Amino acid sequence: MITIKGLHKSFGELHVLQGIDYEIKEKEVICIIGPSGSGKSTFLRCINLLEDITSGEIIIEGVRVNDPKTDINEIRKEVGMVFQQFNLFPHMRVIDNITMAPIKIRKMGKQEANELARQLLEKVGLADKANAYPEQLSGGQKQRVAIARALAMRPKVMLFDEPTSALDPEMVKEVLDVMKQLALEGMTMVVVTHELGFAKEVGDRVAFMDNGLLVEEGTPDELFNQPKNERTKAFFSKILV
Amino acid sequence: MDILDFRFDAIWNYRELFIRGLWITLGLTVVGYAGGLILGLFVGLGKLSKRKWVYYPAKYYVDFFRGTPLLVQLLLIHTALIPSIFGHSLGFFVSGAVALMLNSAAYNAEIIRAGINSIEKGQMEAARSLGMPHKTAMRLIILPQALRRMIPPFGNELIALMKDSSLVSMIAGGELLYAGKVVAGATLRPWEPYLTVAVLYLVLTFIFGKLISYVEKRFSNSYVPSPRKQRLSFGRTQAGG
């Protein structure tokens, strides 16, 4: 579904991604782990071109994303994204946060969009918050609304950029539960995360990144229990007590 | 000394002149301000553009109108620009309003640019990740938030512009200060007319100040409408995380 070939990304002198090849199949849940500054988030943000690609290519469902002829907005309609800092639109009610893109971008009728938004809010357990403003929500609630907002475009893939890193510990679970549910429903997901428990439990495959390279990847069992690469081993030895 | 011998009855005979001046000052302020806001929005957006042929004209516009005295601009417009376009003067009101508009647009452009820049990058990213084109995201997501932050500086700009409109008296503008000059010349009493003018300006600034603080309160930091309602809704989960 998503093919990444020889992906390089530099910010000026800083060579953040140093040649990544990867293949993501439909309905797979890929978890990307690794130390801070390893390029995980940048990698994710390259997939929907929030970051320009320095070289290489990304192909989503046969369309070359970084082709100048490709209308990136068409791609982004199919690729949902959830951010670490939620990035809800503070000037809109929860329901309008969710319906805005379907109405304005997909040209969905207002009624239909409202119906969809209520279903999604139900799904993330926030049916009673439709008329609240983002500032009235807790962090976990905000992130669940953000997930609903992305889902409202009915994307084929969902990208999660450290979705629980900005949350108080007691709110992490409610967000992970929603993501788990989503995975069970067969959503294709790419998740950059520090939640190794989630990666273990929900991930079909886990990829370990370090220093701008995809060092090692495999099933959670392979990666967590019998890592082959020295750097992977070193990473786990530091964080798993 | 004249000051010990105020004779405001001398002013009373000229009240019509002052009242007319008051209206003209108000008219210049309103027209100049409204035009300055609209034009300023375009110039401000121009200064944010990555396209050089948009950015540079906007930049030079701001440099010129902030870098030269308003009085010089006013004389240029009244005695040179308008006559050479239309073949004759269009009267002090047109010249004055145009000069105030062009001048305040330059200041407004900077307010608008700073306001837009102050919105977190994540807002634009979230909008773009939903497939929204840049322009739509600007209109629906960024500007509504940025405009709120621009309200206090726009308020200052209104008062500054109102006082600057007194410069139009230099082209026999008929506004408040000009009325004062005429009366001072006719009665040969400088104290009473100019003090009257000062007090009338103070009254105007007072009224505008009230208006501005009303608008500021109305669009305060919170997006949640009506604080009274908020206090009445018990048991709302407060934001955390």
Interface residues (C-beta under 8 A of the other chain):
Chain A: N48 L50 N73 E74 I75 R76 K77 V79 G80 M81 F83 Q85 N87 L88 F89 P90 H91 M100 A101 K104 I105 A132 Y133 P134 E135 Q136 L137 S138 G139 G140 Q141 K142 A146 R149 A150 M153 A166 L167 D168 M171
Chain B: E120 G122 Q123 E125 A126 A127 R128 S129 L130 G131 M132 P133 T136 L140 I141 P144 Q145 R148 S222 Y223 V224 R236 T237 Q238 A239 G240 G241
